[in-house]
Structure formats: C-alpha cells, structure tokens
Amino acid sequence: MVPGLEHGEQPTTVRCLAGGSVNHTWRVDSAQGRFVVRADGAQWRRPGVDRARELALHTAAAAAGLAPRIVCAATRMGVLVSEFVEGRIWTPLDLTRTASLDSLGECLAQLHALTTNATDEAWSFEPGKIFAEYIENATRAPGVVTRGPPPSEVIARVQTGVEAAHARVIEGGAGPAIVHGDLVCSNLLAGSRLWLLDWEYAQRTAPLYDFACLLAYYDLGGREQARLLAAAGVADRYAPRTLSAATYVYRALTWAWHLARGEAAEAPTWPEKAGVGPGRWAN
C-alpha cells in the first residue's frame, strides 16, 4: 500500500512514531517519498471511532491543505497510508504563544468553513448516544478500573447532563461544520503551516465544539481564550453558557472514554457549578 513498495521493494526507512495510545503508526520511506502507515489498535481501545466518517472528513480537510494527504485507505484492513509532513509537535506551551494561537484560530476558521459531500446523517454528532456506547463498552473493557465501576446514579447524572448540554449547544451554536474533534497538542504539527493530525474523532457538528475541546483538555487563561476566538473570527459569536455546555460534553465523553478502555477516571462536574472553565470566555 506504500508507494514504491507495491512489488516487494524494501523501504529505505521504517521507524515507529511516538504519540497516541490507540493505534500503531510508522514512518515508512521509499524511493517515491515519505509516508505514514497507521494500523488499527484493538477495537476496545478506540471506542467511538467510525473509519468511514474519518476518511470522508480527513479527505475534505486534506483537500484544503489542513491535513496530510491520504495516499491509500483500507478500512476493512484497518490501515491508512498518508503523506509524511515535517514539523514539530505542539506542547501546551504553544497555547500561551500569541503567534501559535493566531495560527490555530485561522486554521479552525478555515476548517469550519469547509463543505463536504459527507452528508450522511448517521455521521452527525450525537454525544448522548456515544456516551451510552462508551458506558456499555466499560462493562466489557479488558482493562482494570482500579476504583470499580462508577455508581449507576453518577452515570445517569452525567448522561442527563450531556444530553442537556448538547441541546444547549445546538440551540446556541452555528453548524453543522466539520470539526476535528480531538484537539490535543499531540495532534497539532507546526511545519510549513499548522497541520491537524489524527482525524478519527472528527465529526459534523457545531464548530464551537473544537474550542470547547481545547478548554476541556487545557486550562487556558482569559487572554489566550480571547486571542484564539478573535483569530478564528468568532469572538462575539457564542455565549459563555453555550461554551460551558460544549466543554462539559467533552469532559463527560472523555470520562466515559477512559471507562470504556478500563481506566479509572473522575466524573466531571458541571463547569458553572465548579466555578472553572469556559465561563471565563465572557471577556
């Protein structure tokens, strides 16, 4: 599947790439170029992934120059081959730098403006359904949840919160748009431009979910938050309570994702009650 190796030729370089806890990824070089080969990890380690959806949305992003070009995909085999791009993986320090925030904001504005032929309604983001699937998987996870499964009343409370929060987002957020869905620093590559990597959790939904994803993962200060929103051209588009709701959805799904993988995690609290998080976006 790698260009230049179709007839049994030997690669000039094979190197395992670091990062990620789900799939197996290598850099493979041949006489025709440099490529990345990703092979699926175990199904239970990647709950919520839809490879057909990923392929459609990654392809649209790659056509716009936001993601590495896909060379070959075999979803049934669980293999994706894409071009290798040079660059430096972000660290949380980049989220404190004005130039980096500007670059990310502009990148997200481009992404959210894209159109795609991927109109399958089955690919629309349904966090309540995803949460329920994660919890169902948690009962079968091969890993060990060190503190035991969470009480049913906790699960019910969080699921109710997810559904209510998503309803608030749909009411107050524009969309649908293509969102990356997993904006951790390890999926951001600074090279000839800012590249978005790893599209397996990409969705079609309200674009503010990408900003909420960053808030769920990182404690951005008010200045950084304002700069990112301004760079994306949405500084006045979303009410703070809507961003709070979207961030809660991501925190809840992250909690359930860990449970589905057999890992201990702490149930989220509603951000407005906790007094932290996206309420600070009011400025």
N, C-alpha and C positions, 0 to 999 in steps of 0.2 A: 504493500500500500504506500510505501515511501517512494517518491520519485527518484529514479536512478537505481533502485534495488528490486525492480519488478522481476528480473530474471536471475535472481540469486546472487547479484553482486554484493560485495562486502561493504558495509558502511565505513567511512573514514573515522567517525567518532560516534560512540554511544555513551551517554552519560545520564545517570539518574538525576532528575531535577528535584530539588528540595521544595518543601511547602505543600500544604494540604495533608489531610489525614484520611482521605476517602479513596482516591484513585491512585494509579501507578503511572508516572509520567517520566518520559525520557527525551533528551535531545538526541536526535539522530542526524548526522551529516552524511551526505552522499556527493557524488560528482555533480549533481543537479541543484544542490543547495543545502540549506539547514532547516530542519523540521522538528516539530514536537509531536511525539506519539503519546497519546493517553489511552490507557486501558482501564476499563471499569474496575473499581473495587467491589467488594461484596455488596449485594443489594441492601442488606440491613444497615450498612454504613453510610448510605446515601438516600435516606428517606425523602420523599417528595420530589425526586428528580424525574423529569419527562424528557427523554433524549430527543424525541421528535420536536417538541417545543423548543428545546435548547438549540437544535440545529437550525430551525427556521429563524429564530431571533438573533442568534450569533451571525448567521449569514447576512441578515439585514444590517447589523452593526458593522460587519467586516466590509460590506459594500460601501459604507460611509466612511471607512478609514478609521473606525473607532476600536476595532478588534482585529487580531491577526487573521489572515485569510485562511479559510478551511480548504485543505487540499483534497482530503478524502474522508468519508464518514461511512462507517458500517455499524449502524445502531444495534442490529441483532448480535453482532460480534462484540459489541461494547468497545469499539475502537474509533478514535478520532485522530486524524493527522492534520496539523495546521502548520503554517509557516512559523519559523523561529524569528523573533524580533529581539534585537539588542536593547538593553536598558537596565535600569536599576529599580528593584522592587521598593516600593514605598515603605516607610516606617511611620509610626504615629507622630514623629517629629515633623513630618511633611504637613500634617494637618494644622500646624502652628505657623506655617510659612505663607505669606501673602501670595507669592507667585504660584505656589502649588495649589492653593485654594482657588485662585483665579482659573488656573488650568483645569481643575476638576469641575468647577462650576460651568465653564464654557463647554467642556466635554459632555456634561449631563444635559445641557441645553440642546446640544446637537442630537444627542441620543433621543431625548423625549420628543423631538420634532420629527423623527423618522416615521415613515409609513411602511407597512409591510403587508404582504399577501397572506400572512398568518392570521386569518380571521376566525379560526376555529373557536367557537365559544367555550369549548371544553378547556381551552388554554387560559381562559380568564381567571384571574387570581381569586381564589375562594379560601381565605385563611381559616375560616371555621372548619371547613372540610379537611384542609391539610392538618390542622391541629388534631382533629379526631383521628386521622390516619396515623399520625405520629404516636398518639397515646395508645392506639391499638397495637402498633408495632412494639411499643415499650413492653407490652406483656409477653412478647416473644423474643426480646433482644438477647443475643448470646452473651453480652457483657454483664457486668456485675454492678448493680446500683447499690452503692455502699450503704445508703441510709434506707433502703427499701423503697417500694413504690409510694408515690405521694397519696395522701388520703383522697377518697373519691370527692369529698366536698371541695378540696382545693382544686382538683381538676375541673369540676363543674364551675367553680367561681371563675377560673381563668378562661375557660371556654366561653362562658357568658360574656366576659369582658372583651374577648377577641371579637365576637360577633357584633357587640355593641360598638366597639371602637371602629371596626371596618365600616359599619353603617354610617358612622360619623364622617369617616374619610370619604366615602362615596358621595355623601351629601355636600361636603365642603371642598373636595379636591377635583381638579380637572382630570380628564382622561377619556378613554384609556390611552396609554402610550407604552412603548417598550421601556421597561425598567431592567436594570442589570440584576438587582435583587440580592446581591451579596457583596457590598462594597467594603470589604475588609482591605487593609493595606496590602496584604499579600496578593491581591487581585488587581493592583494598580502598578503599572510599569512605566517609569519615566524614561523615554527614549527619544526618537526623532519627534515624537509627540507623546501625549499621555495615552497609553493603551489600557483598555479594560480587558482583563483576562477572566477565564473560568465562568462560562455563561450557563452553568447547569441549573441555577435557580432563577434565571431570567423569567419575567412574567409580562403579561399585558395588563396593566392596571393604572391606577392614579400615579402620576410621576413623583408626587411628593414622597412616595414610599422609599425612593432612593435616598432622599435626605434623611428620612426617619431611620433608615438602616444605619447610616453613619452615627446618628445620635444614640442608637441602641448599643452600638459597639464601642463608641468612644465618648469621652466627656469633653466635648468641645466647649470652649469658652464663648461668651456672648459676641466678642469681636470676631472670632473665627466663623461663628454661625452666620453673622450678618454679612461677612465678606463672601462666603460661599453662596448664599442666597442671591446677593447682588450680582455676582459673577454669572449666575445661572439665569438672571433676568426675572427672578420670581420673588424679589424682596417683599412685595406687598400683596402677593397672591394668596397666601394661606394664613388662616387664623391660627394663633398659638394652640388653641384647644384641638384643632384638627391635626396639627403636627404631634401633639401629645398622644392623640389616639393612634396615629400611624406608628409612632415609636413603641407604644405598648404592644401593638400587634407583633412587631418584630421581636420584642423581648419575650413575649409569650411563645412565639414559634421557635425561638432559639432554645428556650427552656424545654419545650416538648421534643425538639430535635435531639437534644442531649439525652433525654429519657429514652427516645427510640433507639439510640445507639448503646443503651445500657450504661449510661454515665450519670452520675449524681449531678444535680443542678438545683438552684434555688428558684422557687416560683416568683414571678415578677409581681410587683405592686403597681397599682395604677399610678402613673407618674405624678399626677396632680395631688394625690394623697401623700406621696413620698416627698413632695416638695423639691424634686430634682428633675432634670431632663429638659424636654423641649418647651416647657413653659417659659424658659428664658429667651425663646425666639421672639418674644413680644417686642424686643427692641429692634 
